């Protein structure tokens, strides 16, 4: 029996479609229901579906009044505020192309994005780094506030396969890749709404991430709004230790977070009295079975894990209606076609319970259109009719997938995938570094850090390297430790033996 699970075709997306209109369709039947709550320890702010839709459509009209037209790209450089999803949906509403980015990116990183994508407008707050170039329309939060005097723009409908938005992901080449998605990507998420979240219009979803994280944008905002549920986000002042209080006070029924958040919350289990919580949701990195088991013991609720990536929405998950054994990644969602392919380059699935590359079929509506202006890079990700995730797993006869690791050296920093090549290329420009290699190092159970090993004539003060990385890399890409070594490990062919970097760390500690 082959490791191929075909759950049948998903329901087709309407031929005339707009992602923002789909997300906000519940504004009409229940306009006064709370769509969004931004929660603080000392007070919260709330937006109804009517108010949220008004913000989006009036902001969209503001873009049109600025001279922007359908197809123009809008780079989003905003902090953790409600303006982020408003701008994102406003651009989609009138067929412009939003590019959400992390506020942690530095000016050199933003410059690379601007050079590649040439956005017509940059929506930017004072608190975040912007591009060096000024060859674009600059829009500020103050402008967005003034846009609310406009008449609301109408949604623009069209082919669901047209370009919707662009997100960045780190690639094995060392350069972040611009991933182009169609408007139909949101339609595909209905399969995870039912077969991961078990989300209904009565749910109150608290996501622990910031507005600008793609995990938050999708799971914490777009999907709840698509169902007419209430989305809740903690304001920037909230600390992790405050989350149990907010979950209880605001009757959260679903909680979404990266595994690291669950781990930190479980350090003080006495606070985890959550009578209304139905279950938790986890994504971004592999959830340790120990954490899931501890959470269940303390809260009497399950954490359901899911697997997806920037190039394709979540397609493997556990759910209340289809739970999976502890430690398993999940099962193939209905409406998806997933296979485990051999690592030797052929496109015939392996046998069940045999390790291989997790692959999703090219017909999946949640799959990207491709990498921006990188046809060869896009083609390289496919093997026949299958998109290769780069993750290793095995599948049983019921479609349950177990995660076994990566085919490359990609690192995971708090749920963000980070390419070691990108970090090495940046640190390698330091004038005193002769050679450098980075790796994800396990420092204690369920906890890893990015560590840089460098060759230099003399040891460089750690503060100097921290300052250099801070000026050139987003916070989540920066190493947490720097180790001076005489030489980097290499194989017989002279190439870096990255897997042997841990030995250097052991030698230092030993």
Buried (B, 14 or more C-beta within 10 A) or exposed (E): EBBBBEBEEBEEBEEEBBBBBBBBBBBEEBBEBBBBBBBBBEEBEEBBBBBBBBBBBBBBBBBBEBEBEEEBBBBBBBBBBBBBBBBBBBBBBBBBBBBBBBBBBBBBBBBBBBEBBEBBBBBBBEEBBBBEEEEBBBBBBEBBEEBEEBEBBEBBBEEBBBBBBBBBBBBBBBBBBBBBBBBBBBBBBBBBBBBBBBBBEEBBBBBBBBBBBBBBBBBBBBBBBBBBBBBBBBBEEBEBEBBBBBBBEBBBBBBBBBBBBBBBBBEEBEBBEBEEBBBBBBBBBBBBBBBBEBBBEBBEBBBBBBBBBBBBBBBBBBBEEBBBEEBBBBBBBBBBBBBBBBEEEEBEBBEBEEBBBBBBBEEBBBBBBBBBEBEEBBEEBBBEEBBBBBBBBBBBEEBBBBBBEBBBBBBBBBBBBBBBBBBBBBBEEBEEBEBBBBBBBEEEEBEBBBBBBBBBEEEBEEEEBBEBBEEBBBBBBBBEBBBBBEEBBEEEEEEBBBEBBBEBBEEEEE
